[in-house]
Amino acid sequence: GVTALLIASQEGMTEVVKVLLDKGANPDQLGSNEISALMRSSQMGKTEIVKILLEKGANPDLQGKNGYTALMVASMNGHTDIVTELLNKRANPDLKNAEGKSALDLASNSDIVSLLSNIKKPE
């Protein structure tokens, strides 16, 4: 239930991630723990991996275990640069996890709170 892409993503193995994706690895595949490579790299603060996964089509709004998204785990772990990257790729900050909490509710620092609070809503 754990994929090579998931392991390479959490360990920050940039070149391995690129090769796996080029060979057809699915960036949205959930492991047995219902976590994707994007979620894991967002949680672990692997900014370069996050960028690569998003460039290769990873869904920033994919919800895994208990409804968590990459934006939620980056937010709760204080990875401001990853939150910014995900928002730039149109991650939906309004999604809620199984407990009804959004990325803003889970934000662990004031920079992330500010980023998430100042998002312009479409009219």
N, C-alpha and C positions, 0 to 999 in steps of 0.2 A: 503493500500500500504506500510505500515511500518511493518516489521516482528519483531518478538521477538528477533531473532538472531541479527538483525541490531541494535536494542536498546541495547541489552546486550553487543554487541561489542563496541559501542560508549561510553558506561558507564564503560567499563573495568570490567565487571562482569565475571571473568574467569570461575568460576564453572558453571554458568548458560550457558555460551557459550559451554563448554564441554558437558553438559547434552543435550542441544539442538542438537548439532552435532551428539552425540551418538544416539539420537532418530530419526535421519534422516533429520535434517534441511539441506537445500541446501546452502552451503557456497557461491555459485555464484548467488543466486537469487537477482535480482535487485528490490529495492523498487520502489514506484511510482515516486520517485525523481531520478530514474536511478542510484542509488548508492548501491553498495554491502557492506556486512559486512566488507570485507577486505579493501575496499576503505575508509569506515568510520573510522575503527580502525587505519588505516594508517594516516588519516587526524588528528585524535585526539591524536596521539602519544601513543597508547596502544600497546606497543611492544609485551607483552606476548600474547595478543589476536591475533596479527598478526601471531606470530609463531604457535599458535594452529590452526588457520584457514588454514595456508599453509600446516601444517602437515595433516590436514583432507581433502586436495585436492583442496583448493580454487585456482582459476586460477589467477596468478599474472598479467596476461596480459588482463584480462577482461576490456573492455572499457565501461564506463557508460556515464553519462550525458556529452554531448559535447566532447566525446572521451577521457575523463580523465581516467587514470589507478591509481591503488594504488601507484605505483612508482611516478607518477606525483604529487599526492596530498601530499605524504610524503616529496617529494623534495621541493615543494613550501612552506610547513609548517615547514621546518627545522628539520625534524626528521631523523638525520643521522643514528641512529641505525636501524631504520626501512628500510631506503634506502639500507643499507648494507644487512639486512636480505632478502629483496626482490631480490636484485642482486644475493645473494647466492642461491636463489631458481629459478634463471634463468629468472627473469623478464626482458623483452625486453626494454632496454633504448632508442631504436630508434623509438618506436611508437610515433605518433603525435596525438595531440588533434584536435578538429575541427578548431582551429585557426592556425594549423601547427606547434605547439610548442611541443618540447620533454621535458622529465624530466630535462635534462640539461638546456634547455632554461628557465625553471621555478624554477631552484635551488635558494634557498634563503640564502645559506651560502657557504663559501669557502670550507669547508670540503666536502659538497655534490658535489660541482663543481669538486673538485679533484677526488672523487670517480667515478663520471660519466665520467669524461674526460679520466681516465686511464683504461677504460675497454678494454680488448683485444678483437679484432674482430676475429671471426673464419676465417680461411684461406681457 
